Amino acid sequence: MVVLGAGGFIGGAVARKLAGSGTPVVGLGRKQLDLLDADAAARLADLLHPDDTLVVISARAPCKTTAMMRDNVVMMAAVCEALARQPVAHAIYLSSDAVYADGPLPLTESSPAAPTSLHGAMHLAREQMLLAAAGATPLAVLRPTLVYGAGDPHNGYGPNRFRRQANRGEPIVLFGEGEERRDHVDVDDIAEIVLLVAEHRSAGTLNVATGSVASFRELAQKAVALSRRDVAIEGSPRNGPMPHNGYRPFDPAATYGAFPGFRYTGLDAGLRRAQEQEFG
């Protein structure tokens, strides 16, 4: 198996999970293969074999500018050209739930894809590029929701940042009162699903989300409890509307239908594991 993006937070977890299962893995980060290089497609094609599974996780994310959008499209164009030169047996793309429109019902794999951000538009464009390039090759598109776990370098708003702030004894400042409710998925669960998809050579779209939501205030409270420090949780004025109207749930039935033996890690257990891995 070849994992593009193995040097990153999610890609590293995927590469470790695959290797731990006994699967031969070629993990490629930017140091090994920069997909923005002019010769990236040729170099990647030379590394691929007809019986490989190619896992595409490399991205400049979160995509916030038109320059980042352009780079992400160029990166996927290199992957598509490499597949034209050397087809593989199976491909997996790690996309994002940002491709979906907001709606009143829990999101499923059949929910409309109508992104309202550059990040979502980038992933949807890359999905379509890879789908066109894959041809007859089975392609699985995984759309995870917000991801947490130890070792996240992005330190974005949410449980990873909250844990670090709490462990440093710093106050946690919420957007508004932290009332919006979102689903969060453990990075190790994403890695496990990639392994299952690879083992079954599954094709199609699958959301990677637990089906449970928690408010950001609840997440902050859990982070403080794990740190065992006296840390203040403060609200702050919002600069814009509440993302996703304050509520973005998922229906995980497709995951359990495809992989009946799999169960998502509960939020408390996942946060506790991340705390232990990062802070002991």
C-alpha positions in Angstrom: 0.0 0.0 0.0 1.1 3.5 -0.7 0.0 6.3 1.7 0.4 9.9 0.4 0.5 12.3 3.3 2.1 9.8 5.8 4.0 12.6 7.4 0.9 14.4 8.6 -1.4 13.9 11.6 -4.1 11.7 10.0 -1.7 10.2 7.4 0.7 9.2 10.1 -2.0 7.5 12.1 -3.2 5.6 9.0 0.4 4.5 8.0 1.0 3.2 11.6 -2.3 1.3 11.7 -1.7 -0.3 8.3 1.9 -1.3 9.2 0.7 -2.6 12.6 -1.7 -4.9 10.8 1.2 -6.5 8.9 0.4 -4.7 5.7 3.5 -3.6 3.7 3.3 0.2 3.6 5.2 2.8 1.6 4.6 6.0 3.5 5.3 9.2 1.6 5.3 12.6 3.2 6.4 15.9 1.6 10.0 15.2 2.2 9.8 12.0 0.2 7.5 13.3 -2.5 6.3 16.9 -2.9 3.2 16.7 -5.1 3.8 20.3 -6.2 7.1 19.4 -7.9 7.0 19.4 -11.7 8.1 15.7 -11.8 5.8 14.5 -9.0 3.5 12.5 -11.3 6.3 10.6 -12.9 8.0 9.9 -9.6 4.8 8.7 -8.0 4.0 6.5 -11.0 7.4 4.8 -10.6 6.5 3.9 -7.0 3.1 2.4 -7.9 2.4 -1.2 -8.8 -0.8 -2.7 -10.4 -1.8 -4.6 -7.2 -1.3 -1.5 -4.9 -3.9 0.3 -2.9 -3.2 4.0 -3.0 -4.4 6.1 0.0 -4.5 9.8 -0.8 -4.4 12.0 2.3 -1.9 14.7 1.2 -3.5 18.2 1.2 -2.8 21.8 2.2 -5.4 22.0 4.9 -7.5 23.7 6.0 -7.8 25.4 2.7 -8.5 29.0 3.4 -7.1 31.0 0.4 -7.3 30.8 -3.4 -3.6 30.0 -3.5 -4.1 27.0 -1.3 -7.0 26.0 -3.5 -4.8 26.1 -6.5 -2.0 24.1 -4.8 -4.5 21.4 -3.7 -5.8 21.0 -7.3 -2.2 20.9 -8.7 -1.4 18.2 -6.1 -4.4 16.0 -7.1 -3.6 16.6 -10.8 -0.2 15.0 -10.1 -1.9 12.0 -8.5 -4.3 11.6 -11.4 -1.5 11.8 -13.9 0.4 9.1 -12.0 -2.7 6.9 -12.0 -3.0 7.3 -15.8 0.6 6.2 -16.1 0.3 3.3 -13.6 -3.2 2.2 -12.6 -3.6 0.5 -9.2 -6.0 -2.1 -7.8 -7.7 0.2 -5.3 -7.7 3.9 -4.3 -8.9 5.6 -1.1 -9.3 9.4 -0.8 -9.6 11.1 2.6 -12.0 14.0 1.9 -14.0 16.0 4.5 -17.6 16.5 5.7 -17.1 20.2 4.6 -18.4 19.1 1.2 -22.0 18.9 2.6 -24.7 21.5 2.7 -26.2 22.3 6.1 -29.7 20.8 6.7 -32.1 20.0 9.5 -31.5 16.3 9.5 -28.5 14.2 10.4 -26.1 14.0 7.4 -25.8 10.7 5.5 -23.8 9.7 2.5 -26.8 10.7 0.3 -27.0 14.2 1.7 -26.4 17.0 -0.9 -22.8 18.0 -1.5 -23.0 21.8 -1.7 -19.9 23.2 0.1 -20.0 26.8 1.4 -16.3 27.1 2.1 -13.1 26.9 0.1 -12.1 23.9 2.1 -15.2 22.0 1.2 -15.0 23.1 -2.5 -11.4 22.0 -2.6 -12.2 18.5 -1.4 -15.3 18.1 -3.6 -13.2 19.1 -6.6 -10.5 16.7 -5.7 -13.0 13.9 -5.2 -14.3 14.5 -8.8 -10.8 14.6 -10.2 -9.8 11.3 -8.6 -13.1 9.7 -9.6 -12.5 10.7 -13.3 -8.9 9.4 -13.1 -9.7 6.2 -11.3 -11.8 4.8 -14.2 -12.5 1.2 -13.5 -10.4 1.2 -10.3 -12.5 0.9 -7.2 -12.4 4.2 -5.3 -13.5 4.8 -1.7 -14.1 8.4 -0.6 -14.1 8.9 3.1 -15.5 12.1 4.6 -14.5 12.5 8.2 -15.9 15.2 10.5 -13.8 17.1 13.0 -10.8 15.1 14.1 -9.1 14.9 17.4 -6.2 13.0 18.9 -2.7 13.3 20.2 0.0 14.9 18.1 -2.3 17.2 16.0 0.0 20.0 14.7 -2.8 22.3 13.6 -4.0 23.1 17.1 -7.3 24.2 15.7 -10.3 25.4 17.8 -11.7 22.3 19.6 -10.6 19.5 21.8 -6.9 19.3 20.8 -6.4 23.0 21.5 -8.5 22.9 24.7 -6.5 20.0 26.1 -3.2 21.8 25.6 -4.5 25.1 27.0 -5.8 23.2 30.1 -2.6 21.4 30.7 -0.7 24.7 30.5 -3.1 26.2 33.0 -4.3 28.7 30.4 -7.9 29.9 30.2 -10.0 28.4 27.4 -11.7 31.2 25.4 -14.8 30.0 23.5 -16.5 31.5 20.4 -19.7 32.9 21.9 -20.5 30.6 24.8 -19.4 27.5 22.9 -23.0 26.4 22.4 -22.7 24.9 19.0 -22.8 21.2 18.9 -20.6 19.1 16.6 -19.5 15.5 16.0 -15.8 14.7 16.7 -14.0 11.6 15.6 -10.9 10.0 17.0 -8.0 9.9 14.6 -7.4 6.3 15.4 -10.9 5.5 14.3 -10.2 7.0 10.9 -7.1 4.9 10.6 -9.1 1.8 11.5 -11.8 2.5 8.9 -9.1 3.1 6.3 -7.7 -0.4 7.2 -11.1 -2.0 6.9 -11.8 -0.3 3.6 -8.5 -1.4 2.2 -9.0 -5.0 3.4 -12.4 -5.2 1.7 -11.4 -3.1 -1.3 -14.5 -1.1 -0.7 -15.8 1.5 -3.1 -18.2 4.4 -2.7 -18.6 7.2 -0.2 -18.5 6.8 3.6 -18.9 9.4 6.3 -16.6 9.0 9.2 -18.5 10.4 12.2 -19.8 8.9 15.4 -23.4 10.0 15.4 -23.0 11.8 18.7 -22.6 15.6 19.2 -21.2 17.7 22.1 -21.0 21.4 22.5 -17.6 23.1 22.5 -18.3 24.2 26.1 -18.7 20.5 27.0 -15.5 19.7 25.2 -13.7 22.5 27.2 -15.1 21.2 30.4 -13.9 17.6 29.6 -10.4 19.0 28.8 -10.2 20.8 32.1 -11.3 17.7 34.0 -8.6 15.6 32.3 -5.9 18.2 33.1 -6.9 18.3 36.8 -6.0 22.0 36.9 -8.1 25.0 37.9 -8.6 26.5 34.4 -11.2 29.1 33.5 -13.6 28.7 30.6 -14.6 32.0 29.1 -17.0 33.1 26.4 -16.3 35.8 23.9 -18.3 37.8 21.3 -18.7 36.2 17.9 -17.4 38.0 14.9 -19.8 36.2 12.5 -22.7 33.8 12.4 -22.5 30.5 14.2 -21.0 27.8 11.9 -23.5 25.3 10.5 -26.3 27.0 12.5 -24.9 25.6 15.6 -25.7 22.0 15.0 -24.2 19.4 12.6 -25.2 15.8 13.4 -24.5 12.6 11.4 -26.2 9.2 10.9 -23.4 6.5 11.1 -25.7 3.7 9.9 -23.7 3.2 6.7 -20.5 2.6 8.6 -22.1 0.0 10.8 -23.8 -1.6 7.8 -20.5 -1.9 6.0 -18.4 -3.0 9.0 -20.7 -4.6 11.6 -17.8 -5.3 14.0 -16.6 -1.7 14.1 -17.6 0.7 16.8 -16.6 4.3 17.1 -14.6 5.3 20.2 -16.7 7.2 22.7 -15.7 10.9 23.2 -14.7 10.4 26.9 -12.6 7.4 26.1 -11.0 9.1 23.1 -10.1 12.3 24.9 -8.7 10.3 27.8 -6.5 8.3 25.4 -5.3 11.5 23.7 -4.5 13.1 27.1 -2.5 10.0 28.2 -0.6 9.8 24.9 0.3 13.5 24.8 0.7 14.3 28.5 1.2 11.0 30.3 
